[in-house]
Amino acid sequence: MEKWAIYNANLGEGIDHEQSYNRPCIALMVDDSLGICVEVPLTSNLDALRFSNTISLPADPENKLRSESIVLLFHIRSISTGRIIGKQIGIVNEQQREKIKENLRLMLNL
């Protein structure tokens, strides 16, 4: 796995408003020795932009998304790398990475 790569992950069954089931996620940190990655899920539901701590991620040749997606920063979590399905979809470009990092800093008050 690669940091800043987009993968499909099986997030399992969610409770209440948790993201669940199979969906694309951005790997923010990967620890192969532990078999863990910190990820943030994506949604194609553009209405999710109404929530705070979300970012629009336009589809581009690097991330290889089929359509604009919303990064759901408030759903950041650690998952087992065993939840990753298939191969890497694409990778987040440098400009998008900086936007995600800045929004994470604000959200977590770092």
VENZIKA-V872536 format. One record per backbone hydrogen bond with DSSP energy under -1.0 kcal/mol. CO is the residue of the C=O (numbers start at 1). NH is the residue of the N-H. E is the energy in kcal/mol with one decimal. If there is no record, write none. Layout:
{{CO;NH;E} {CO;NH;E}}
This chain:
{{2;5;-1.7} {4;92;-2.6} {5;27;-2.7} {6;89;-3.4} {7;25;-3.1} {8;85;-3.2} {9;23;-2.1} {12;21;-3.2} {15;18;-2.1} {21;11;-2.6} {23;9;-2.5} {24;42;-2.6} {25;7;-2.4} {26;40;-1.7} {27;4;-3.8} {29;38;-2.4} {31;35;-1.5} {31;36;-1.8} {35;81;-2.6} {36;31;-3.0} {37;79;-2.9} {38;28;-3.3} {38;29;-1.4} {39;77;-2.3} {40;26;-2.7} {41;72;-2.5} {43;70;-3.1} {44;46;-1.1} {45;48;-2.1} {46;49;-1.7} {47;50;-1.8} {48;51;-1.9} {53;74;-1.1} {55;71;-3.3} {57;69;-2.3} {60;64;-2.0} {62;91;-2.1} {69;57;-3.3} {70;43;-1.7} {71;55;-1.4} {71;73;-1.3} {72;75;-2.3} {73;76;-1.8} {77;39;-3.1} {79;37;-2.6} {80;83;-2.1} {81;84;-1.4} {83;10;-2.8} {90;6;-2.8} {93;97;-2.4} {94;98;-2.2} {95;99;-1.7} {96;100;-2.3} {97;101;-2.9} {98;102;-2.5} {99;103;-2.1} {100;104;-2.4} {101;105;-2.4} {102;106;-2.0} {103;107;-2.7} {104;108;-2.7} {105;110;-2.5}}
